[in-house]
């Protein structure tokens, strides 16, 4: 019988990166997403400014969902919307 479990969503912890590298890493991951794909990243602060930048550069192409909202860690899922 084939395994019908969905593929695990990749999770990337960016807290170890220096701040100026974090957005670059996220945008690299975003650039590799296929429609319907997603990843989760872990950050040490609320990433809402990142969402505004993402929306400005790629309007209505991505979703951002909070899975955990601090105070120590924020886990956020970014998904590329189906076309």
GIKANOR-V457692 format. One record per pair of residues at least 12 apart in sequence whose ideal C-beta (glycine too) atoms are under 6 Angstrom apart, sorted by the first residue. I is the first residue (numbers start at 0). J is the second residue. Records with the same first field share a line. If there is no record, write none. Layout:
# GIKANOR-V457692
I->J ; J
This chain:
# GIKANOR-V457692
8->37 ; 39
9->38
10->39
11->40
12->41
13->40 ; 42
14->43
32->79
34->79 ; 81 ; 82
35->81
36->79
37->76 ; 78
39->74 ; 76
40->75
41->72 ; 74
42->73
45->73
46->75
50->63
60->80
61->77 ; 79
62->78
63->77
64->76
